[in-house]
Amino acid sequence: MPKFALDIPSSQIFFCSLAVAAALLGDAILYVVMPSQPELWGITIVQVGILLSANRIIRLLTNPLSSEIMRKYGVVKPFMGAMCSSVIVLVIYAYSKNFFVLLLGRLAWGACWSLLRLGAQWTALEESKGQNLGFNLSYNASVIRIGAIGGALFGGILSDVIGLRNTLLIFGIATVLSLMAWIRQIPESYKVKPAAAQSSRQYSTILRNPRLLLVNMCSLLTGLIWSGAVSGTIGHYLRYRFGLEIEVLTVVVGISTFTGIMLGVRSLAEVFIGPAGGYLSDQYGRVKALVITMVFAAGSIMLLSLNLGLLASAVVLIVTFVSGVLVTMQLLALVGEMAEDMSRTETLSVYSTFQDFGSALGPFIGLSLIEASQLPELYRTGGFILLFFAAVFPLISKKQHLSYRQLNDHGPSSE
C-alpha cells in the first residue's frame, strides 16, 4: 500500500512558477479585452484572431529551439532574458496601435513562453527526488495557471476601472517583482550548471523512441480534446442543444454566461485538483494511475455525445474537465520520469510541441470543419481514441508501472 506522505515543493519551484504566472498575466488579459474592444488597438476582429493565435503557432518552432538554447547556456540566463522580454511585450500591448508591431509582440511572447515553461519544468525536475516528481511537476503547472486565471479575471475588471495601460503597468510591475524574488532563490549550482552539460539526444532519436512517441501522441490527443475540441466548441455545442438562454435554478442566464462558468470550473480544477494528478501518479505508479484516469475521461467525453438534460450535461462537463486535468498532469509526470538527465530539455520541448499542436488543431476541427450537429460524433470519437491509448499504455515496460516507492521497496525490475 502506498504511503500518503506529501513533500512540500521547494522554494525554487514556487518562485520560478510564480514568476512564470506573473509573466502570463499580460497574455491572459488580451483574450478578455482584445476580442471585445479591438478599437483600443485600432485593429479589426479578423486581426484579433490572428494575434491571439500567432503565439501558439510560433511555439511549434520555438519549443525545440528553447531546448537548444538552454542546453547551450543553461537555464538561468535564458529564463531571465525571457522574463525581461515579456515586460517589453507588455509595453507593446500598452502603447502600440500598429497591427504588425502587435504581431511582432505576440510572436515574441510565444518565444518567451517556450523558454519560461521549459525553465519551470526543468526546475521542478531538478528539485525532485523521484518520490515527489509527479507532484512537483503538477504543482508547478497549477501555480502557473493562476497567472492565466488572474489575468483574465482581474485584468478585465481593472481594465474597465483604471484603463488598459494602467492595468498592464501593474502587471509589468508584478512581473519585475516576481523576477527579483526568483533571482534571490537561485542556487549557485543553477548558475554554473547547464540544463544538459553532456551531449544530448538528437530529436530524431527521441521521436523514434516508441515509449516517448506514445506519450507524445497522447499529449497531442489531450491538447486536441480538452484544450481544443471540448473547451473550444462547448459554447457552440451548448447553444445548439439549449439555445441562447437557459434556466438555471429558476434564473435565466445567457449561454455565454453558462459556458463561462463551465470553463471557469476547468480553470479552478487546473489550480486546485491538478497537483492531485501528479500525487496519485507518485503513489500508485505512472501508468496505472494514468490508465485508470483515461478510462474515466473517455467515458465522460462519450457521455457528452448523448442527449442529456442541462443538469446532467453540466455534471458530465465538470467530470470531463477534472479528468482531463488529471490525465494531463499524469502524462507530464510520466514524460518527466522518462526524460534522462542529458536529454531532459529536448524531451520536454518535444512533449510541449505535440501538446501545443493538438491545442491549436482542436478548435480548427471542431469549429471550422464540422457542423454543430456533428459535435457529438467528435466527442464520441475522441472517447474511443482515449480508450485505445489506455489499452496500449500498459505495454510500456514494467518498470514504468511501478511508483517510486515500489521501486525503493522492491528494487527495479530485471526486465
Secondary structure, DSSP 8 states (H G I E B T S, - for coil): ----------HHHHHHHHHHHHHHHHHHHHHHHTTT-GGGTT--HHHHHHHHHHHHHHHHHHHHHHHHHHHHH-SHHHHHHHHHHHHHHHHHHHH---HHHHHHHHHHHHHHHHHHHHHHHHHHHHT--STTHHHHHHHHHHHHHHHHHHHHHHHHHHHHHH-HHHHHHHHHHHHHHHHHHHHHH--HHHHHS-TT-S----HHHHHH-HHHHHHHHHHHHHIIIIIIIIHHHHHHHHHHHH-SEEEETTEEEEHHHHHHHHHHHHHHHHHHTHHHHHHHHHHH-HHHHHHHHHHHHHHHHHHTTS---HHHHHHHHHHHHHHHHHHHHHHHHHHHHHS-GGGHHHHHHHHHHHHHHHHHHHHHIIIIIS-GGGHHHHHHHHHHHHHHHHHHGGGS-HHHHS-HHHHHHH-----
